[in-house]
Amino acid sequence: MLKWHSYDMVNNPRVAKIGYLDQYHDRYNSYIIGGSKSSSISPTLLNKYYGDDAKFYSMLMYGGDFHDYEKTLVYIVDHYKPKNIVIHMSLQEISHYNETATDFKQSLHAKVTGESLFSFYLKYLKLNPSYGYTKLEGLAKRGIDPFEYSQFIPETGVYNKVKRDAEKVDDLEAFMAANKEAFAPFGKLEATALDKNVEAIKRMKEYTESHGITFRMIAGATSEQELKSYDMSALKRYWAKIANVTDFWDFSGYTNVSGDLRYFYDTMHYRNTLGAMMLGYIFKDPDVYVPKNFGHLTTKDNVAEYAEKIFTPPAAASKTKLKMPILVYHHIDEDPDEPGPLITPPDKFRSDMAAVKAAGYTPVFMQDLIDYVDGKKELPAKPVAITLDDGYLSNYEYAYPILKELGMKATISMIGWSVGLTEHRVPGKPFYPHFTWQEAKEMVDSGVIDIQNHSVDMHESGKDDPDVRIGVLSKDGESTGAYGQAFIEDVREMESRIESRLGNEVNVFTYPFGYYNHLSEQILKDMGYRVTLTTKSGISDIVRGDPRTLFGLKRINAGPEVSSDALVGKLAGK
């Protein structure tokens, strides 16, 4: 009676959406049908991609199965005369079909099931009066918090994730600490409904197409946590049977994103950002960055090979953690009138290196860390990585000779545009000279220095200039596709310059200013980079057998304010 559609959909979207659409179906001509995961498939984006005045509505329902999807589809086709149907499937439906609802609020509308409307409405009348009281109570709460019982957006049918999507995901360590409970194991799900599901898919496809309606099926993304719930051989059989019924767009299984839980809200649900990537892949949208090896049109001709690939778990990591201290320096300057946390006097640098060596630490290159994680070599008992950022001439004049004298080594991350310059490209702007390619070549050939990527031209800050990005971060309003293209072009160009002039492999990216985000990490992984370095303070754990632990590595700033003894203490985590 209150006509509060969002409240009704929160409680039972199966019934509430039919009630809503019986009044407003003339506003829509296309429908997405699926369980709760399908909420990350945006009707707005589908309208854009389908064109031709498509007006999609999401029929997502809690805990749906193919029985519910089929009943809903038939009702929509018979009563709303749609142009397009998209079926979204997940893996969990393999374990259930037409189960008895444990709560009346999980039931389908009688109009959909064909049961007696009188009996159906009578059940509502017989519900405990607290059901109605709770709705009035919810209305009062909404007066205080507009989001209360308004998680659904009635006009599109999607779940309102504005609060969840505001969650910070860039820092993996912080994200996992805040969401540990969300990714608990789900338990085993048996393939008891496999054949019934396939039969339902066949009927839905035939019924839809017999009415001149386009039919598309999407298999949603899955987290590695969810994949632990299934028998892989059953999933391979499932995929083969489905592919013999219909081609489908496949984002499930072990992919390039399944192990990164930042793409997921919890074990079972992927984020809207991933939904946008899925649609970007399907419709070849250049404005959307799609991770490498994510997305596939599965057919009866390729299903065997592809199912084997995505339903074969990767080798398990050893779980052996190693705390890896990494020091970071910038400019080495002998002028005592040049104060600053990023400027270290040569005597202080020498003192630091001598103290580190005396404490029994052995410097290693980033490639040594990669080889350790890949199981190709062991690391010394007390490893340390020494890094210098930007490519200052002082690194060549002071740091390089000191390291060479002490039998140590370090990684320098170079900025491309400033190589060999003694003045900034902007007249009058403060600038410290940078070493040349010839000097870089000398250092690399000595075996003392490794040169890695710090971007060609992303080491600027444009807070007051919207045309200059801040480090590698995206500009306001920049599409993920445009951002990805700009970032990749810069990284590849610097990589090419280093490898062609110096001859060493470039597989480490050091973030300018330490700024990075989830997407930059994904892009670098897709490009084949193995290590990313931040300016976040601390010591990172790297895990043998888990290459992901080499991304977003923390470092210890060895500034002039930290004594050499104190610095050695920091290496030990003190």
C-alpha positions as CSV (number, residue, x, y, z in Angstrom):
1,M,0.0,0.0,0.0
2,L,3.0,2.3,0.6
3,K,4.2,1.8,-3.0
4,W,7.8,1.8,-1.6
5,H,9.3,-0.3,-4.3
6,S,12.9,-0.2,-3.1
7,Y,11.9,-1.7,0.2
8,D,9.8,-4.4,-1.5
9,M,12.8,-5.3,-3.7
10,V,15.2,-5.5,-0.8
11,N,12.9,-8.0,0.8
12,N,11.9,-10.0,-2.3
13,P,13.0,-8.8,-5.7
14,R,11.3,-11.8,-7.4
15,V,7.9,-10.6,-6.4
16,A,8.5,-6.9,-6.1
17,K,10.0,-6.5,-9.6
18,I,7.0,-8.2,-11.3
19,G,4.7,-5.9,-9.3
20,Y,6.7,-2.9,-10.4
21,L,7.0,-4.0,-14.1
22,D,3.3,-4.8,-14.4
23,Q,2.8,-1.0,-13.9
24,Y,5.9,0.3,-15.8
25,H,7.0,-2.4,-18.3
26,D,6.2,0.0,-21.2
27,R,9.4,1.9,-20.1
28,Y,11.6,-1.1,-20.9
29,N,12.1,-3.5,-23.9
30,S,15.1,-5.6,-22.8
31,Y,15.9,-7.6,-19.6
32,I,18.9,-9.1,-17.7
33,I,17.9,-12.2,-15.8
34,G,20.1,-13.7,-13.2
35,G,21.1,-14.1,-9.5
36,S,22.6,-11.5,-7.2
37,K,25.9,-11.4,-9.2
38,S,24.1,-10.1,-12.2
39,S,23.7,-6.7,-10.5
40,S,27.2,-5.8,-11.7
41,I,25.9,-5.9,-15.3
42,S,24.8,-2.4,-15.9
43,P,21.5,-1.8,-17.7
44,T,22.8,1.7,-18.6
45,L,25.9,0.2,-20.3
46,L,23.8,-2.4,-22.1
47,N,21.6,0.3,-23.5
48,K,24.7,2.1,-24.8
49,Y,26.1,-1.1,-26.4
50,Y,22.9,-2.5,-27.8
51,G,21.8,0.8,-29.2
52,D,18.6,0.8,-31.3
53,D,16.7,2.4,-28.4
54,A,17.4,-0.5,-26.1
55,K,16.0,0.0,-22.6
56,F,17.3,-2.7,-20.2
57,Y,15.9,-3.7,-16.8
58,S,17.7,-5.9,-14.3
59,M,15.7,-8.8,-12.9
60,L,18.4,-9.9,-10.5
61,M,17.2,-12.0,-7.6
62,Y,18.7,-13.3,-4.5
63,G,20.0,-16.9,-4.7
64,G,18.3,-17.5,-8.1
65,D,18.6,-20.7,-10.1
66,F,17.7,-21.7,-13.6
67,H,14.2,-22.7,-12.6
68,D,13.5,-19.2,-11.4
69,Y,15.2,-17.7,-14.4
70,E,13.2,-19.7,-16.9
71,K,9.9,-19.0,-15.2
72,T,10.7,-15.3,-15.1
73,L,11.8,-15.3,-18.7
74,V,8.6,-16.9,-19.9
75,Y,6.5,-14.4,-18.0
76,I,8.5,-11.5,-19.4
77,V,8.3,-12.8,-23.0
78,D,4.6,-13.5,-22.8
79,H,3.6,-10.3,-21.0
80,Y,6.2,-7.6,-21.8
81,K,7.1,-8.5,-25.4
82,P,10.9,-7.6,-25.1
83,K,13.5,-7.2,-27.9
84,N,16.5,-8.6,-26.0
85,I,17.2,-11.1,-23.2
86,V,20.5,-11.5,-21.4
87,I,20.9,-14.4,-19.1
88,H,23.6,-14.1,-16.4
89,M,24.8,-17.3,-14.9
90,S,27.3,-18.0,-12.1
91,L,28.8,-21.3,-11.0
92,Q,26.8,-21.8,-7.8
93,E,23.6,-22.6,-9.7
94,I,25.2,-26.0,-10.5
95,S,24.3,-27.1,-7.0
96,H,20.5,-26.3,-6.9
97,Y,17.4,-26.2,-9.1
98,N,13.8,-25.4,-8.0
99,E,14.5,-25.7,-4.3
100,T,11.7,-25.0,-1.9
101,A,12.0,-21.4,-0.6
102,T,13.0,-21.4,3.1
103,D,11.3,-18.0,3.5
104,F,8.1,-16.8,1.8
105,K,10.1,-13.6,0.8
106,Q,12.2,-15.9,-1.4
107,S,9.3,-17.1,-3.5
108,L,8.4,-16.2,-7.1
109,H,5.3,-14.2,-7.9
110,A,2.2,-16.3,-8.5
111,K,1.9,-14.7,-11.9
112,V,5.2,-16.2,-12.8
113,T,4.6,-19.7,-11.4
114,G,1.0,-19.9,-12.5
115,E,-0.3,-20.7,-9.1
116,S,-3.6,-19.3,-7.7
117,L,-3.4,-15.6,-7.2
118,F,-6.0,-15.9,-4.4
119,S,-3.8,-18.4,-2.5
120,F,-0.7,-16.2,-3.1
121,Y,-2.2,-13.0,-1.8
122,L,-3.8,-15.0,1.1
123,K,-0.3,-16.0,2.2
124,Y,0.6,-12.3,2.5
125,L,-2.5,-11.6,4.6
126,K,-1.6,-14.5,6.9
127,L,1.9,-13.2,7.5
128,N,2.9,-12.2,11.0
129,P,1.8,-8.5,11.6
130,S,5.4,-7.8,12.4
131,Y,6.1,-7.9,8.6
132,G,4.0,-4.8,8.1
133,Y,5.3,-3.2,11.2
134,T,8.9,-3.7,10.1
135,K,8.0,-1.8,6.8
136,L,6.6,1.1,8.8
137,E,9.7,1.1,11.0
138,G,11.9,1.0,7.9
139,L,10.1,4.1,6.6
140,A,10.9,5.9,9.7
141,K,14.6,4.9,9.5
142,R,14.7,6.1,5.9
143,G,13.7,9.6,7.2
144,I,17.0,9.6,9.1
145,D,19.2,7.7,6.5
146,P,17.9,7.9,2.9
147,F,19.9,4.7,2.1
148,E,18.0,2.6,4.6
149,Y,16.0,-0.1,2.8
150,S,16.9,1.6,-0.5
151,Q,19.7,-0.6,-1.7
152,F,17.7,-1.4,-4.8
153,I,17.1,1.2,-7.5
154,P,13.6,0.4,-8.7
155,E,14.0,2.3,-12.0
156,T,16.8,0.0,-13.2
157,G,16.4,-3.0,-10.9
158,V,20.1,-3.0,-9.9
159,Y,21.5,-3.2,-6.4
160,N,22.7,0.3,-5.3
161,K,26.4,-0.2,-4.6
162,V,27.3,3.5,-4.3
163,K,28.6,2.9,-0.7
164,R,30.5,-0.3,-1.6
165,D,32.1,1.2,-4.7
166,A,33.4,4.1,-2.6
167,E,35.6,1.6,-0.7
168,K,39.3,2.1,-1.3
169,V,40.8,-0.8,-3.1
170,D,44.2,0.4,-4.3
171,D,46.2,-0.7,-1.3
172,L,45.9,-4.5,-1.3
173,E,47.2,-5.0,2.2
174,A,44.8,-2.4,3.7
175,F,41.9,-3.8,1.6
176,M,42.4,-7.4,2.8
177,A,42.8,-6.2,6.4
178,A,39.4,-4.5,6.2
179,N,37.7,-7.3,4.3
180,K,39.1,-10.5,5.8
181,E,35.7,-11.8,6.9
182,A,34.1,-11.1,3.5
183,F,36.4,-13.7,1.8
184,A,35.9,-16.6,4.1
185,P,35.6,-20.1,2.4
186,F,32.1,-20.8,1.1
187,G,32.1,-24.6,1.5
188,K,31.6,-27.3,-1.1
189,L,28.9,-27.1,-3.7
190,E,28.0,-30.3,-5.5
191,A,27.0,-30.5,-9.2
192,T,23.5,-31.9,-8.4
193,A,21.7,-29.7,-10.8
194,L,24.1,-29.8,-13.8
195,D,21.8,-31.5,-16.3
196,K,18.6,-29.7,-15.2
197,N,20.4,-26.4,-15.7
198,V,21.5,-27.2,-19.2
199,E,18.0,-28.3,-20.1
200,A,16.6,-25.0,-18.8
201,I,19.2,-23.0,-20.8
202,K,18.1,-24.9,-23.9
203,R,14.4,-24.2,-23.3
204,M,15.1,-20.5,-22.6
205,K,17.1,-20.1,-25.7
206,E,14.6,-21.8,-27.9
207,Y,11.6,-19.9,-26.4
208,T,13.3,-16.6,-26.7
209,E,14.4,-17.0,-30.3
210,S,11.1,-18.5,-31.3
211,H,9.6,-15.1,-30.4
212,G,12.1,-13.2,-32.4
213,I,14.0,-12.0,-29.4
214,T,17.8,-11.8,-29.2
215,F,19.4,-14.2,-26.7
216,R,22.7,-13.7,-25.0
217,M,24.3,-15.6,-22.1
218,I,27.1,-14.4,-19.9
219,A,29.0,-16.5,-17.4
220,G,30.1,-14.1,-14.6
221,A,33.5,-13.7,-13.0
222,T,34.6,-15.8,-10.1
223,S,37.1,-15.3,-7.3
224,E,39.6,-18.0,-6.5
225,Q,38.0,-18.2,-3.1
226,E,34.7,-19.3,-4.7
227,L,36.4,-21.7,-7.1
228,K,37.6,-23.7,-4.1
229,S,33.9,-24.8,-3.6
230,Y,33.7,-26.8,-6.9
231,D,34.8,-30.0,-8.4
232,M,36.8,-28.9,-11.5
233,S,36.0,-32.0,-13.5
234,A,32.2,-31.3,-12.9
235,L,32.7,-27.7,-14.2
236,K,34.5,-29.0,-17.3
237,R,31.5,-31.3,-18.1
238,Y,29.1,-28.5,-17.3
239,W,30.8,-26.1,-19.7
240,A,30.9,-28.7,-22.5
241,K,27.1,-29.4,-22.2
242,I,26.3,-25.6,-22.1
243,A,28.5,-24.9,-25.2
244,N,26.6,-27.5,-27.1
245,V,23.4,-25.6,-26.4
246,T,24.6,-22.0,-27.0
247,D,27.7,-19.9,-27.4
248,F,28.3,-17.8,-24.3
249,W,30.5,-15.0,-23.1
250,D,32.8,-16.5,-20.5
251,F,34.5,-14.7,-17.6
252,S,34.5,-17.5,-15.1
253,G,37.2,-19.8,-13.8
254,Y,40.8,-19.1,-13.0
255,T,41.6,-15.9,-15.0
256,N,44.0,-13.0,-14.8
257,V,41.7,-11.3,-12.2
258,S,40.3,-14.2,-10.2
259,G,43.1,-14.1,-7.7
260,D,42.9,-10.4,-7.1
261,L,40.2,-10.0,-4.5
262,R,40.0,-6.3,-4.9
263,Y,37.8,-7.1,-7.9
264,F,35.2,-8.6,-5.6
265,Y,32.9,-7.4,-2.8
266,D,33.1,-10.8,-1.2
267,T,33.8,-14.5,-2.0
268,M,30.7,-14.7,-4.3
269,H,30.2,-11.3,-5.9
270,Y,32.3,-9.3,-8.3
271,R,32.5,-5.5,-8.4
272,N,30.8,-3.1,-10.8
273,T,34.2,-2.3,-12.3
274,L,34.6,-5.9,-13.4
275,G,31.1,-5.9,-14.8
276,A,32.1,-2.8,-16.9
277,M,35.2,-4.7,-18.1
278,M,33.2,-7.7,-19.1
279,L,30.8,-5.6,-21.2
280,G,33.8,-3.7,-22.6
281,Y,35.2,-7.0,-23.8
282,I,32.0,-8.3,-25.3
283,F,31.3,-5.1,-27.2
284,K,35.0,-4.2,-28.0
285,D,34.8,-0.8,-26.3
286,P,38.1,1.1,-26.7
287,D,37.1,3.3,-23.8
288,V,37.3,0.4,-21.4
289,Y,40.6,-1.2,-20.3
290,V,40.1,-5.0,-20.2
291,P,42.7,-7.1,-18.4
292,K,44.8,-9.5,-20.4
293,N,43.3,-13.1,-20.8
294,F,40.0,-12.0,-19.3
295,G,37.0,-12.8,-21.4
296,H,36.3,-15.5,-24.0
297,L,33.5,-16.4,-26.4
298,T,33.0,-20.1,-25.6
299,T,31.6,-22.3,-28.3
300,K,31.2,-26.0,-28.8
301,D,34.4,-25.9,-31.0
302,N,36.7,-24.4,-28.4
303,V,35.1,-25.4,-25.1
304,A,37.2,-28.4,-24.3
305,E,40.5,-26.5,-24.5
306,Y,39.2,-23.4,-22.8
307,A,37.5,-25.2,-20.0
308,E,40.6,-27.2,-19.3
309,K,42.5,-23.9,-19.0
310,I,40.1,-22.0,-16.8
311,F,39.2,-24.9,-14.5
312,T,42.7,-26.1,-13.8
313,P,43.9,-24.4,-10.6
314,P,47.3,-22.7,-10.7
315,A,50.2,-24.3,-8.7
316,A,49.8,-23.5,-5.1
317,A,52.2,-21.1,-3.4
318,S,54.6,-22.5,-0.9
319,K,53.3,-20.2,1.9
320,T,56.9,-19.5,2.8
321,K,57.0,-15.8,3.6
322,L,60.2,-13.8,3.5
323,K,60.4,-10.3,4.9
324,M,62.1,-8.2,2.3
325,P,63.6,-4.9,3.3
326,I,64.1,-2.4,0.5
327,L,66.0,0.9,1.0
328,V,65.2,4.0,-1.1
329,Y,67.5,7.0,-1.8
330,H,67.2,9.9,-4.2
331,H,69.7,12.7,-4.7
332,I,73.2,12.2,-3.1
333,D,74.6,15.7,-2.4
334,E,77.7,16.8,-0.6
335,D,76.4,20.4,-0.1
336,P,75.4,20.8,3.6
337,D,73.2,23.7,2.6
338,E,70.9,21.3,0.7
339,P,68.6,20.0,3.4
340,G,65.7,17.7,2.8
341,P,64.5,14.1,3.4
342,L,65.3,13.1,-0.2
343,I,68.8,14.4,-0.2
344,T,71.5,12.3,1.4
345,P,75.2,13.5,1.9
346,P,77.8,11.2,0.3
347,D,79.4,10.5,3.7
348,K,76.0,9.5,5.1
349,F,75.4,7.2,2.2
350,R,78.8,5.6,2.7
351,S,78.1,5.2,6.4
352,D,74.8,3.6,5.6
353,M,76.3,1.1,3.2
354,A,79.1,0.2,5.6
355,A,76.6,-0.3,8.4
356,V,74.3,-2.5,6.3
357,K,77.3,-4.6,5.2
358,A,78.7,-4.9,8.7
359,A,75.3,-6.1,10.0
360,G,75.5,-9.0,7.6
361,Y,73.1,-7.9,5.0
362,T,73.7,-8.9,1.3
363,P,72.4,-6.5,-1.4
364,V,70.3,-8.2,-4.1
365,F,68.8,-7.0,-7.4
366,M,65.0,-7.2,-8.0
367,Q,65.7,-10.0,-10.4
368,D,67.0,-12.0,-7.5
369,L,63.6,-11.5,-5.8
370,I,61.8,-12.6,-9.0
371,D,63.9,-15.7,-9.2
372,Y,63.3,-16.5,-5.6
373,V,59.5,-16.3,-6.0
374,D,59.7,-18.4,-9.1
375,G,61.7,-21.1,-7.3
376,K,64.8,-20.6,-9.4
377,K,67.2,-19.6,-6.8
378,E,67.7,-19.0,-3.1
379,L,68.3,-15.7,-1.4
380,P,71.1,-14.9,1.1
381,A,70.3,-15.3,4.7
382,K,69.9,-11.5,5.2
383,P,68.9,-10.0,1.9
384,V,68.4,-6.3,1.3
385,A,67.6,-4.3,-1.8
386,I,69.0,-0.9,-2.3
387,T,67.1,1.4,-4.7
388,L,67.7,5.0,-6.0
389,D,65.0,6.9,-7.8
390,D,65.0,9.4,-10.6
391,G,68.5,9.0,-12.2
392,Y,70.4,11.9,-10.7
393,L,74.0,12.5,-11.8
394,S,74.9,12.3,-8.1
395,N,74.0,8.6,-8.2
396,Y,76.8,8.1,-10.8
397,E,79.2,10.5,-9.0
398,Y,78.8,9.3,-5.5
399,A,76.6,6.2,-4.9
400,Y,78.0,4.1,-7.7
401,P,81.7,4.4,-6.6
402,I,80.8,3.8,-3.0
403,L,78.8,0.7,-3.9
404,K,81.6,-0.6,-6.2
405,E,84.2,0.0,-3.5
406,L,82.2,-1.9,-0.9
407,G,81.2,-4.8,-3.2
408,M,77.5,-3.9,-3.1
409,K,74.9,-3.3,-5.7
410,A,71.7,-1.3,-6.2
411,T,68.8,-0.6,-8.6
412,I,68.3,2.8,-10.1
413,S,64.9,3.7,-11.6
414,M,65.3,6.4,-14.3
415,I,63.0,9.1,-15.6
416,G,63.2,9.2,-19.4
417,W,62.8,12.8,-20.4
418,S,65.5,14.1,-18.1
419,V,68.4,11.8,-19.0
420,G,71.6,13.7,-19.3
421,L,70.0,17.1,-18.7
422,T,71.6,19.8,-16.4
423,E,68.6,22.1,-16.5
424,H,64.8,21.6,-16.3
425,R,62.9,21.8,-19.5
426,V,60.9,24.6,-17.9
427,P,63.2,27.6,-17.6
428,G,64.0,28.6,-14.0
429,K,62.4,25.5,-12.4
430,P,64.7,23.9,-9.8
431,F,66.5,20.8,-11.1
432,Y,69.4,18.5,-10.2
433,P,71.5,17.2,-13.1
434,H,70.8,13.6,-14.3
435,F,73.3,11.1,-15.6
436,T,73.7,10.3,-19.3
437,W,73.0,7.1,-21.1
438,Q,76.7,6.6,-21.5
439,E,77.2,6.8,-17.7
440,A,74.2,4.5,-17.2
441,K,75.8,2.0,-19.6
442,E,79.0,2.1,-17.6
443,M,77.2,1.4,-14.3
444,V,75.2,-1.5,-15.8
445,D,78.2,-3.1,-17.4
446,S,80.0,-3.0,-14.1
447,G,77.4,-5.4,-12.5
448,V,77.0,-2.9,-9.7
449,I,73.9,-1.1,-10.9
450,D,70.6,-2.4,-12.5
451,I,68.5,0.2,-14.3
452,Q,64.7,0.0,-14.2
453,N,61.6,2.0,-15.3
454,H,60.4,5.2,-13.6
455,S,58.4,6.3,-16.7
456,V,59.4,8.6,-19.5
457,D,57.2,11.5,-18.6
458,M,54.9,10.7,-15.7
459,H,57.1,12.1,-13.0
460,E,55.3,15.5,-12.8
461,S,52.5,16.8,-10.6
462,G,49.6,18.6,-12.2
463,K,47.4,19.5,-9.3
464,D,46.8,23.0,-10.8
465,D,47.0,21.8,-14.4
466,P,44.3,19.3,-15.5
467,D,46.4,18.5,-18.6
468,V,49.2,17.1,-16.5
469,R,48.4,13.9,-14.6
470,I,49.7,13.4,-11.1
471,G,52.3,10.7,-11.4
472,V,50.7,7.7,-13.2
473,L,47.2,8.4,-11.9
474,S,44.4,8.9,-14.3
475,K,43.1,12.4,-15.1
476,D,39.6,13.5,-14.0
477,G,37.0,12.1,-16.4
478,E,39.6,10.0,-18.3
479,S,38.2,6.6,-19.5
480,T,40.0,3.5,-18.4
481,G,40.7,2.7,-22.0
482,A,42.3,6.1,-22.7
483,Y,44.2,5.9,-19.4
484,G,45.5,2.4,-20.2
485,Q,46.7,3.5,-23.6
486,A,48.6,6.5,-22.3
487,F,50.1,4.6,-19.4
488,I,51.2,1.6,-21.6
489,E,52.7,3.9,-24.3
490,D,54.8,5.7,-21.7
491,V,55.9,2.5,-19.9
492,R,56.8,0.8,-23.2
493,E,58.7,3.7,-24.5
494,M,60.9,3.9,-21.4
495,E,61.3,0.2,-21.4
496,S,62.4,0.3,-25.0
497,R,64.9,3.1,-24.4
498,I,66.5,1.2,-21.5
499,E,66.7,-2.2,-23.2
500,S,68.0,-0.8,-26.5
501,R,70.7,1.4,-24.9
502,L,71.7,-0.6,-21.9
503,G,70.9,-4.2,-22.8
504,N,69.3,-5.2,-19.5
505,E,65.8,-6.6,-19.1
506,V,63.2,-4.2,-17.7
507,N,60.6,-5.8,-15.5
508,V,60.4,-3.5,-12.5
509,F,58.3,-0.3,-12.4
510,T,58.9,2.3,-9.7
511,Y,55.9,4.5,-9.3
512,P,56.6,8.3,-9.5
513,F,55.9,9.9,-6.2
514,G,54.7,6.4,-5.1
515,Y,51.3,7.1,-6.4
516,Y,49.5,4.1,-7.9
517,N,46.1,2.5,-8.1
518,H,44.5,-0.9,-8.7
519,L,44.3,-0.4,-12.4
520,S,47.9,0.6,-12.8
521,E,48.9,-2.6,-11.0
522,Q,46.7,-4.6,-13.4
523,I,48.1,-2.9,-16.5
524,L,51.7,-3.6,-15.4
525,K,50.9,-7.2,-14.7
526,D,49.4,-7.5,-18.2
527,M,52.5,-5.9,-19.7
528,G,54.7,-8.6,-18.1
529,Y,56.2,-6.5,-15.3
530,R,57.1,-8.6,-12.3
531,V,57.8,-6.0,-9.6
532,T,56.3,-2.6,-8.6
533,L,57.9,-0.3,-6.0
534,T,56.0,2.3,-4.0
535,T,57.0,4.8,-1.4
536,K,54.8,3.3,1.3
537,S,57.0,2.8,4.3
538,G,57.6,-0.6,5.7
539,I,58.8,-4.1,4.9
540,S,56.9,-6.3,2.6
541,D,56.3,-10.1,2.8
542,I,57.1,-11.9,-0.4
543,V,55.8,-15.5,-0.8
544,R,57.6,-18.2,-2.8
545,G,55.3,-19.3,-5.6
546,D,53.1,-16.3,-5.4
547,P,54.2,-13.6,-8.0
548,R,51.5,-11.3,-6.8
549,T,53.4,-10.5,-3.6
550,L,56.1,-8.7,-5.7
551,F,53.6,-5.9,-6.5
552,G,53.2,-2.8,-4.4
553,L,56.4,-3.4,-2.5
554,K,57.1,-1.1,0.5
555,R,60.4,0.7,1.0
556,I,62.3,2.3,3.8
557,N,63.3,5.9,3.2
558,A,67.0,6.2,4.1
559,G,66.9,10.0,4.6
560,P,69.6,12.1,6.3
561,E,67.5,12.3,9.4
562,V,67.9,8.5,10.0
563,S,71.2,7.5,11.5
564,S,73.1,4.6,10.0
565,D,72.5,2.5,13.2
566,A,68.8,3.3,13.2
567,L,68.6,2.4,9.5
568,V,70.0,-1.0,10.2
569,G,67.5,-1.4,13.0
570,K,64.7,-0.6,10.5
571,L,65.9,-3.4,8.2
572,A,65.2,-5.8,11.0
573,G,61.8,-4.3,11.5
574,K,62.6,-2.4,14.7
